[in-house]
Amino acid sequence: MSLSACGESRQGRDRTTRKLSLMGVFIALAIVLKLPILAVPNVEFFTFVVFSSGFLLGIIEGCLVGIISMSLYTSTITLYGLPPLPIAFAQVFSMALIGLSGGLAFKLHLIRFDKKLSSFSGFRFLTMGLFGLGLTLIYDLFTNLATAFVMGQFLPVMISAIPFALIHILSNVAIFIVLTPILLKLFTLVTLRRQ
């Protein structure tokens, strides 16, 4: 094996180790940021953290962060106990989609961050707010449909979910908009390390 091949192999392992470490950080962050606000229903940083993991690490990594973090949260940490399987599946599946969406947003250049002050333009904040709105709407739709299925009552469940969904959607739109500068900073750090 030549020295250049050995160096490339080592760099590949270093990148893999770094990605796995960052995935662990995002998984822990998603859960830890929920702990102080457990008693506040439908206000969470989970969606933003999982979306950011996909945006910064990639589609597959974002999906895995979504799956693992929501599986851990749903099975061990939530105040409400383990939900019925269809609801748990809807939660985990939705978070996987959110991680995938972050990866696609990066890959398709739906959100562009550069190092100039223009990165803080209103368009980026609006785009992030729309991601918060759309992804939370998808999450709430899947989880409420699963709840309606478990309860056997479609219309009453969906109607009673409206106020909670509104709180969830509005809070996530605000979280996505307010935390956009943090995502920009993380993007800059990850980009600098890649070079």
C-alpha angles and dihedrals in degrees: 000000000000123000092247092053090048090050092049091049091051092048089051091052091047091052091048092049091047092050092048090049092050090048088055090050092051092047091051092044093052091053099038093050089056095053099075091050100039092122092054107084119222097003111111145141092213095099094050093047094049092045089049091050090056092045094050102033107027144265099289093042091050091050091050093048089051094048097045098041095047092043091053093044095045095046102041118010112039116106092225098063128238109332122224112281098256091054093045090049091050090051094049094042091049093051090049088054090049091053089047090050091054091052092048091047088058097041093049093042092238089148117035123196121183130170095257126098088251086077086081092058119139091247092066092049090048091048091050091048090052090051089051090050097045098042094046090048090053092047093049093045093053095043094045092048089051090049091050089050092051093045093044090225114104105175100040092048094047093047094047090049094060099087092046092047091050091053090047094048096045094046092049092048088054093045093050092049097044095045096047091100089055091053088049091053092048090047090052092050094047091046092050091051092051091058 
